[in-house]
Amino acid sequence: MVKLNKSTQYALYAIVELSSQPDAVLSVAHIAKKYSISDHHVAKVLQQLVRSGLIRSIRGTNGGFQIATDPKKVTMLDVVNIFEPQHSATDCPLVGAINSCDLQPECGIGVVLNEIQAQAIYTLKSVSIATLVSPKRIA
């Protein structure tokens, strides 16, 4: 049910790639090619990640991007919050703002969907980027 916009997806790909090679300086082209994304989209996402402080930009001939924070301390939610619009807990997920819903007192659907949203946020908050880089497999 959780659907992330393209920028969020690309940001997660990029931060996982940068975290998997923390000492390397990776180019836009490297990330774009690996995940079959246009250079333009990757560059836009990387600039937002730089502004957030999660990655850093390295200038020069061998320049590119590098992870700036410990992937163990960065969660999926940290990345998602940069790119996804924030909704109030009182917003009706069916129609938007709670004030625009005439059925609110009688309708329990929005309550259930908000609970699902809260669980999704909890899960995103509990998964670090380091876990995405090297997930532990249960054999």
Buried (B, 14 or more C-beta within 10 A) or exposed (E): EEEBEEBBBBBBBBBBBBBBEEEBBBBBEBBBEEBEBEEEBBBBBBBBBBEBEBBBBEEEEEEBBBBBBEBEEBBBBBBBBBBBEEEEEEBBBEBEEEEEBEEBEEBEEBEEBBEEBEEBBEEBBEEBBBBBBEEEEEE
